Amino acid sequence: MARTWSPPPTARGSFELRNVPAARQELKVSFPGYRDSTRSVTVMAGQVVSLEADLELDEKFGEEIIVTGSKFGEKRLESPVAVETVGAKTIQQAGGVSFMTALSAMKGVDYVDNGINEKRISTRGFNNQFNSRMLSLVDGRLAQMPINGLPLGGQLPTPSLDVKSVEVVVGPASALYGANAHTGVLNVLTKSPWDDSGVSAVLRGGSQELLDGSVRVAGTINKDFGYKFNGELFRGLDFAPDRDLPSHYFGSPRLPLVFEGDLMGQYETRTAKAEGYLYYRAGDWNFKGGYGFSIHDGVLTTNAGRTHLRGWQVHTQTVSASNPNWFAQVSRTSSEAGNSYQLERLAGVLQASGGPPSDPASLEGLREQLKFIDHSQIIDSEVQYQNTFGGVKLVTGLQLRQYNPSTEGTSLSDGGGNRLSATEFGGYVQADTSLLRDTLRLVAAARLDAHSNYTPQFSPKAAVVYSLTRTQHLRVGYNRAFKSPGLIENFMLINNSLVGNRTGFFIRDAEGNLLSEIRPLVPEQVDSVELGYKATFFNRLLVDVVGYHSWYRNFISALTPRANPTQGTFAFYPDGRPVAEGTPAQGSLSTFSNFGRSRVAGLDVGAEYLLTPHLLLNGSVSYIRLLSFQNTGPTQKALLLNVPDLKLKASITLQDLVVKNSFVRLFGRYQSAHAFSAGRWDSALFFQDGKVPARFVADLGLGYTFDNGLAVSAHVFNLLDDKGVEVLGAAPTRRSGFVQLAYNYQGLDF
């Protein structure tokens, strides 16, 4: 006789089954997303029998449990929105210094390789180097740079060793996540001491003088207390731009341009990370608190050019409390710029003095004069409640985010004691129910957000999921999302002529005649309809198809030149003052603006096939097209998708074939040529046909795990040495590779 027990989501500790007949019994413990555990036990009358069962994650197709799509656990196969996910095993096999490397294989995701420790993603088009249309989270808390809204990426204090999984909502998600979940959400989920206790360590080294070591120590005490400590030290030489690349020459066109490499010397990149968290469980309540820190040297590509990061620091503090119904979290993210500076500003100074010196080390005094100041911070808080009432699962919550930048006028318009801030406050509710014997799932959500600088934004969501069979699901959904202008877009002030658009501008000719008016920024909005089909067949084949059609209004442009005195156009503030008054750049303007309406449609098709228990095939094709665009700005360039129309991805993974505990993974990705324009990066200026060339990149990884917990692996990236780039502004990433030793000791659970 078998008895089945399914624990609630926060199950732990001891559980009791009463009135079990005395006999030989089988106890089956199950939980969605984990492999069932069946244990035999002999029950004797009048006696208590103890039994322990540990559940292991189940990585069967579509059975992965995701939380980001609906803010509660559900099977990926049954999600009402498009969600891509990778687990710790896939991250390990993909290799890479950052877990972001594994995201390059995600269906529908545009992946950008900006260097050995700088990776970025975007979805649904309109990528640029200030990509603030995708919200970046870690365990549900905001994980973006306070000063510019960029994802923390390589500056995230969490090393890859502590990442349990990464989930990406592909498509609008403002109904649950608010501002800037405009084209998607990236959520990094970390391991708790109960997920993985013990000591893990990784040491890797290879080309580009790469040397990287990380360690994770986690444990539990008396089942109620837990702790976790992470650390990482990384160094290497990043890829340098070629001297024959016109995109990496800076300065005024009236003087000989300065090559970026003459300002840098070596492209050394270094990162140090440390994190510590404490956990406590009291009944159904779970409490967590911790601190994270990172310091980074390297080169960061932005719309305004390239920034040399030197000692840029990120600090995070987090406290949270949760039980099966309630969740509350408050986090703070702050940054310090160290001695970082903009390379283009340094080039401009050197142009006026006759060009760069032969020894870049002699420029240290100028670098110090031009350095950024940054003491910015974000406070992110949320309270959420969920429960089931009469078959309807209800999720509701409130979020408050406060942005407090402080640059003392070095990159934002907060000089001279002018204080800047922005506050976002939102509330949401989602109802989820199933009908017709659980074959028809209905989901509806709505959110209202108030912003200190803008009118309230309403974000509705609706989805219908119909289960053709237990393993085949058809869905149709509607989402509205919005993007609020960020700190950079509102308050940028660099070189006096790169200016945020909080007030608006007038563009005039040399005689003072008005050519156009640029109105102050307002939030951008997108309405999107999706049709999706997800299915598994014979526990071997997973098929996932998503088609979408999106309508954009009040589109916010990338940083775009709008006035140039050498071409007879001059920019003025609404009060009549010339932009960059009293400087050599007087009248020049590059800024952001709302313009036009557009329609975009696309299709993402993916499949995974387990050909044998040891051979996994994975592939996807994505196509996106700008169907129409109405330009309402006479001095605004036409809208570009800024991403490839076509993306092809495929991988072959061999596991335990011939040699047990081994793997071999070959992955390739192709992207078509595409036009790109964002700030100073314009493919029409740097390529003969006006497009970033098509690119194909192949990666190879192989490894073996010994019975004692030691694992060895080797990885080669860009195997065929393609010398192109994914996005304009990045230096070409050549062939590279490393070998890695990893050790995992299971224990420390007392």
N, C-alpha and C positions, 0 to 999 in steps of 0.2 A: 504494500500500500504506500502511495507517495503523497506527501503533503507539500503544497507550494506556499511560500511566503514571499510577498513582494514588499520590500521596505519603502518607507517614504523617502523623499529626496535627501533629508538630512540624517538618514539612519546611521546609527553608530552604537557602540557599547553592547548592552545586554538586552535580550528580548525573550519573552516567555510564551510558550504554547501550553495550554492547559487541556485536560481531559483527553489526552492522547492514549488510545488503547495500548495495553502492554503487548508488545510484539516487535518483530524486526521491522523497522520503518525506514523510509527514505525521505529526507528533508531536502527540498529543492528551493534554493534562495535565488530570486531573480530581481533584476532592476534594469530599466531601459538603458541601453548603451553599454551594458556589461554582460560578460558571458555568464550563463546560468551555472550555479554550483550545486551539485547533488551529492549529499553525504548520507551514508548508511549509519543507522544508530539502533541499538537495542534498547527498547523502553521496558522497564521493569516496574511493576505495580508498587506504589508507595515510595519510589525513589526519583530523585532529580538527576537528569542526565545533562551534562554540559557538552556543547559542541561549538566549534569555531569554524567560520567560513569566510574566506577572503575572495572578493569578486575582482576579476580582471577585465580591463576595458575590451569591448568587442568592436573590432574594426571592420566588420562585415559591411558590404556596400549599403549605404543609406541608413544603417543602424546607428551611426554616430549621433550622440546627443548634442544638440547645439542650444545656446541660450540667447544669442544676440538678435535673432530674427524676431522673436516675440517676447523677450525679456523673461522667459521661463523655459525649462528644459523640454525639448521636443525632438523627435527624430528628424534628421535632415531630409529624409525622403518625404516627410509629411508637412514640411514647413510651408506656410502660405506666401513666403517671399523667397527670392533667389539668394541662397547662402552657400558660399564656398568655405571649406575648412581643411586644415592640415593638422595632423597630430605630431607628437614628439618623435615618433618613429620616422615619419616622412621628413621632418626637419633634419634629423640626423643623416638620413640617406641623401638628402639634397646637398648637404655640406654647406659651406659658406661661413663666413665669420658671423653673419647676422641671420636670424631666423627668417628675415625678409627674403632670402634667397629662395626658400621653398615656395614663396608666393608667386614666383615667376611662372609656375606651371598651372596656376589657377585659371579656370575658364572665365572669359570675359574681363580679365584684368590686364591693364596696360602696365607693364613692368619697366622700370627705368633703373639702369645700372650707372650710378654716378661715381663709382669708385669702389675700392675694396671694402669700405665700411659705410658706404652711403647708398642705400637702395630706397626706391620709392615706388608706390603704386597709385593708380587712379582707375576709375571705371566710368563708362558711359560718355567718354569724350571730354573735350574742353580742358585738357591738361595744361598746366604751366608751372613755372618754377616757384610760384606762390600758390600751390594747390590747396586751397582751403575749402574745397567742395566735398571732401571726404573727411569724416570725423574719425579721429584716432583715439582709442581707448586702451587702458590696461585694467582688467578686472572691472570694467564698467566705469572707471574714472577717466577724466580727460587726460590725454597724453600728447599735448601739443606745446610748442614753444610759446611762452607768454608774449614775446615781443612781436612775432610775425604769424602765428597760427599754423606754422608748418608742423607736420608730425615729428615727434622727437627722434624717430628712426635710430640711427647709430648712437645717439646721445641718451637713449632710454637707459635708466639705471639697471634694468632687468637684463641679465645675460641670457643667451639662448638656452643655456643649461637648465633654466628654471621655467621654460615655457612648456605648458601642457598641450596647448593647441592654439591656433589662430583662426578666428572666424571673420569672414568678410561678407557683409550684406552688400550685394551688387545691385544698386539701384536706390532710389529715394527712400529715406527712412526718417523724415522729420516728425512723423506722427508719434513716435516713441522717443526720439533723441533730440529733437529741436533743431536749432540753427546749425547750418553747415553740414548736416547729414543729408546733403543735397544730391550727391551721386552715390553715396554708400557710407558704410561704417566698417572700420577695422578694429577688432577687439582682440587683444592678446590676453589669454587666460593662463595664469601661472599655477604652479603646483603648490598645494598645501602640504604640511607635514604628514597629513593622513593620506594624501595621494601617493607620496613618495618620501619615505624617511630613510636616512642614511647619509652617506658621503659620496658625492659624485665629483669627478675632476676631469678636465680636458686640457690637453696640451697639444698645440698645433704649430707647425712651422713650414715655410716654403718660399716660393718666389716672392718678389717685391720685398724681400727681407722681412717677411711676415713672421712674427712670433707672438703667440696668443695663448694665454692660460686663464682658465676660469675654474671656480670651485663652488660647490653648493653643499651646505651642511644643514640637515633638517631632522628634527626628532620630536617625539611626543613623550609626555610624562603623565602617568596615571590616567591616560585616555582623555584627560580634560585640558591639559596644557600642551602647547606646541610652540616650536620656534623654527626659524629659518634664516640662514645667512648666506648671501651670495657675494661673490667678488670676481672681478675680471681685470686683467692687465693686457693691453694690446698695443702693438706697434708695427709699423710697416712703412713702405714707400708707396704712395699712391701713384696712379697713372698720370703722367705729365702730357699736356697737349703738344702736338707737333708744331714745329716752327712754321710749317707751311699751311697751318690752319688759320684762315683770316678771322675766324670767329674769336680768337684769343689774342687779338691786338686791341689795346685800349687807348683812349685819349681822344682829343679833338682832331677831326679830320683836317684841320687847317695846319697841323704840325705833323712831323713824322710820328707814326703810332708806336706804342711801346708793347713789346711782346711780354705776355704774362710770365713766361718762364724766366725772364731776366729780372723779375722782381722777387722770385721765390727761392732760387737755389734748388735745394732738394724739396720734394713734395712729401715730407715726413708726416705721417698721421699717427696719433697716439690717443688711447682712451684708457681711463681708469674708472671702474665702477664698484660700488659697494651698496649692499642693501641688507636690512635687518627687519624681521617681523616677528611679533609675538601673537600667539593665538590662545583663546580661552573658550571653553564650552561649558555652559551651565544649562542643563536640561536641553531644551530645543534651541536655546540661544547660542549663537556663535559670535565671538568678538575678535577683532583683528586690528592691530595697529603697527605702524612701521615707518621707516625712513629710508630714502634712497638718494644716492649721490652719483654724479658722473662728471668727469672733466675731460675735455676733448680738444685735440689739435687736428687741424686738417683744412680742407677747402670745401666750402659750401656754395653751391650754385643757386642764385636767386634771379628774379626778373631784372634786378638792377645791376647784375654782373656776377662777379665771383668774390666771395668773402673769405679771407684767411682767418680761420678760427685759431686762436692761441689762448689756451686756458679757459675756454668757454665752459661754464659750470651750470649744471642743472641739479636742483634739490627738490625732492618730493617728500611730503608727509601725508599719511593716510590713516584714518580711523574708520571702522565700520562695525555694524551690528546687524545680525539677521536671525530670523527663525523661519519656519515654513510659510509664514504669512507676511512678515515685515522685513524690510531691508532699508538701512540708512547708512549713508557714507558721506564723509567730508574729506576732501583732499586739497592740498596746496602745492602748486608747482611754481618754483621761482628760478630765475636765471641770472647769471653774472657773465658779462662779456669778456672779462680778463683783458688781454691785450689784442683783441681781434680788431681787424680793420678791413676796409674795402679795397681790393686791388685796383679797381678803376680809378679811385680817388688818388691813390699813390701814383698811378701812371700819369694822371693829369698834372700833378705837381712836378714830376720829373720832366715832362714835356717842356714846361716853361723854363727849366734850368738846363736844357740841352740834352736830355736823355738819361737813361739809367747808367749807373756806374758799372765797372767790370766786376765788382764784388758785391753781391746782394746783401752781405752782412753789414756793409757800411750804411744801409738804409734804416738801421734800427731807430735812430733819432726821429726820422720822418714817420715811421710806423707808430711810434709812441704819440706823436702829435695828432695823428689821424685816427686813433683808436676809438672804437665805439664805447659807449657807456650803457650798461643795461642792468637795472635793478628791478626788473618787471616780475609780476606774479599773477597767477590765476587761482581763485578760490572756486572749487567745484563741489557742489553738494546736491544730494538727492535723498528723498524719502519715498519709498514704494510700498504699496500694500497689494497683496493678491490673495484671492480665495475663490471658492466655487459655490455658487448659489443656484440651486435648482437646475443643475446641469450646465450653467453658464460660468465659465472661468473668467474672472474679472481681474484686471491689472490696472492699477491707477497710481499716480505719483506726482510729485512736485520736484522741480529742479531749479537751482539758483546758481548762476555763474557770474563771477565778478572779475573783470579784467582791470588790472592796475599797472599800466606801463610806466617805466621811468628810464629815459635815455638821456636826459639833460640836453636835448636838442641835437644829439649826434646822429639820430636816424629818424626820429619823430619830431613833430612840432610841439615839443614840451620844454623848449628852452626858456630861459628867463623866468623861471618859476611857474610857467603855465602847466597846470596839472591836468592829465588826461585820465579818463576812466570810462568803462562801459559795463552795464549790468544787463543780464538776460534772466528772465524769470518765466518759467513755463509749467503748465500742468497738463497731464494727459490721462486718458482712460481708454482701455481696450476691453472689449467683450468677445469671447470665443466660445462657440457652442457647436455641438454635432447633432445631426438629425438623421433620419432614415437608417437606424441601426448603425450609426457611426460612419456611414458612407458619404455624408455631406457635411462639410465643416464650413461654418460661417464665421468670419472675423470682421469686426468693425472697430475702428479707433479714431480718436480725434484729439487734437492738442491745440492749445492756445498759448502763444508766447508773447511776452511784452519785453521791449528793448528800450533802454534809457534814451536812445537816439532816434527810434523809429516807431511807427504805428504798429499795433499788435498784428501778429501773423497767425492765421488759422490753417492747420495742417490735418486734413482728413485722410483716412485710409480704409479700404474695404477689400476683402478677398473672399473667394469661394473656392474650396478645395473639394473635388469630387473623387472618391476612391473607386476606380473602375474595378480593381481587385485589391487584395491586401497589400500588394506590392506595386500597384500602378495608380498614380495620382495625377489628376488633371486640375490645373488651377487657373483662375483669372483674377487679376487684382488691379486696384487703382491706388495711386499714392500721389499726394501733393507734398512738395518739400520746398524749403526756402534757404537761401544763403544771405545772412546779414553781412554787410560790408565790415571787414575786420579792421584791426588797428592800423595795419599797413595801408589798406585801401582808403581809410579815412584820414590818417594823420602822418603819412610818410613825409619826410623832408630830408632829402639827400642831395648834395651838390646844388641846393637852392632851386633846382629846376625839376627834380623828381618829387612830385607833390601829391599827397593824398587829396581826395575830393570830398571834403566835408562841407564846403561852402559854395562850390560851383565856380565857373570861370567864364570870361568872355574872350573870344578870339577875334582880333581886328587886323586889318591890313596896315600898311605904312602910313596911309592917310587918315587912319582912325575909323574907317568904316567897319561896321560889325559884320563879320563873316559867319560866326556861329556862336551859340550859347551852350555851354556844358553845364547841365543842372547838377545839383548835389546828388550824391548816391542815395538810392533806396534799395531795399532788399530785392534780390532776384528770386524768381519763382519758377518752378517746374511742375507740370502735371503729367503723370506717366501712367500708361496702361500696359499691363504685362499679361502674356499668356504663356503658361509653362506646363511641361509634362515631365514627370520623373518616374522611373520604373526600374525594377530589378527583375531579372529573369534567371531562373535556375540557380540562384545564389552565385552566379558567375558574371553576369553582365548588368551593368548600370548604365542607363541612358538618361540624360538630362538635357532638355531643350527649353530655351527661353527666348521669346520674341517680345519686343517692346517698342512702343511709340511714345515719344515725349514732346511736350510743347513748352517752350521757354518764353518767359516775359521778363522785361527789365533786365536783360542779360548784362552782367558786370564784366566789362572788358578786362583783359590783362593790361599791365602797364604799357601805355601806348604814347608815342610822340604825337602831340597835338598842335604845337606851335614851334616854328623855327625861324628866327629873324633873317637868317641867310636866304630863306625862301620866301620872305615877305610876309610872314605871319607872326603875330605878337600876342602873348597871353596876358590877361589882367584879372585881378581879383574883383569881386563884385563892388568893392569900395573904390575902384579905379586905380589901385596900385599895380604897377607892373610885377609880374612874377619874377623872382630873383632880382629885385630892384637893387641897383648899385653894384652889381657883380658883372663879370664878363658874359654871364649867361642870361642877362636881363631879357625878358620877353620869351625865353624858351620854356617849354612845358612838356613834360610827360606825366600823364595821370591816368586815372581810371574813370570810366563812365558807364552809365546804363544806356543801352542802345538796342533797338530792334526786337523782333520776334523771330523765333526759329522753330523748326520741327526736325526732330531727329528720330531715326528708326534703326533698329539693329536686331541681330540674331546671334545667339550663342548656342552651340551644339557641342555636347561633350559625351564621352563614353569611356567606361572602364571595363576591361574584360579579363577575367581570371582564366587564362587559357588552360593552365594546369595549376595545381596547388603551389607550384614554384615559379610561375611565369605570369606577371601582371602587365597588361597593355593599357595605356592611358592616352587619350587624344582629345583635342578640341579644335573647333574652328569658330572664329568670331568675325562678324562683319557689321560695320556701323556706317551710316550714311547721313549726311546733312541734307534733308529733303528740301528745305526752303529757308530763306533768311530775308527779312525785311530790315534794311539799314535805315535808321532814323537819325543818324548822326552824320552831317555833311563832311566833317573832318575826321570821322572815325573809319578806320580800315574795315573791310569786309570781314565777317566772322569766319574763323577757321576752327575745325574740330580739334586740331593740334594733336591728334593721335592717328595711328595707321588705320586705314579702312579695313584691312584684312590682317588677322593674326591666326597663325597655325601653331599648335603645340602638340608634342607627342613624346611619350617616354616608354621604355621597356625596363622592367625591374625583375631581376632574377633573385629569388630568395631560397636558401638552403638547397640549391641545385648542385648536385655532386658532392659539395662540401657543406655539411650541416653548420648552421649559425653564420652563414656568409651571405653577402648580397652584392649584386652588380646592378648599377642603374645608369642608363644612357638616356639623356633628355635633350631635345632640340626644340627651338622656338624660332619662328619666322615672323617678321612684320614687314608690311609693304611700305614703299616710299610715301612720305606725307609732308605736306606743308606745315610749318610751325612758326608762330610769331608770339612772343611774350617779352615785353620790355625791350632790352637791347638785342635779344636773340630773334633774328628774322631769317628764315631759310631763303627768302627771296634775295637777300643781300649776300649770302655766303655760299650758295650752291648755284651752278649754272642753270639747272632746270627748276630752281626755286623750291626744291624739296629735300628733306632729310632722306638720304638713300635708304633703300630696303636693307634689311639685315637678317642674317641667320646665325644663331649661336647654338653650339652643342656643348653639353657638360657631361662628364663621366665620373662616376664614383664607384668605389668598391671597398668592401670591408669584411672583417671577420671578428667574431666575439668568442673569447675563450670562456671555459666553464667557471673560471675564478672571478669573472666580472670585468676582466680587462678586454678592451676592444681596440683594434687597429683599423684604420681606414685611410684611403688616399682619394683625392678629388682633383680633377682638372677642369677648369672653366674656360669657355671659349676655345674649345679643343681645336677648331680649324683656324684660329687666330684671325677672325673677322675684325677689321680695323675701323668699323663704323661705330655709330652711337645710337642709343635709343631715343635720345632727345637732344636738341641743340643746346649747347652750353656745357655739356659734360665732355671730359677728355675721353678719347677712345680707350676702351678697356681691352688690353691685349690678352693673349693666352697666359694663364696663371694656374698655380696649383699648390697644394700642401699635403702633408701627411699628418695624421692625427692619432694620438693615443688617448683613450678614455678609460676611466675606471669607475665602477659603480659598486658600492658596498651597501647592501640592504641591512638596515638595523636601526639602532637609536630609538626604538619604540619601547619605552619602559612603562 
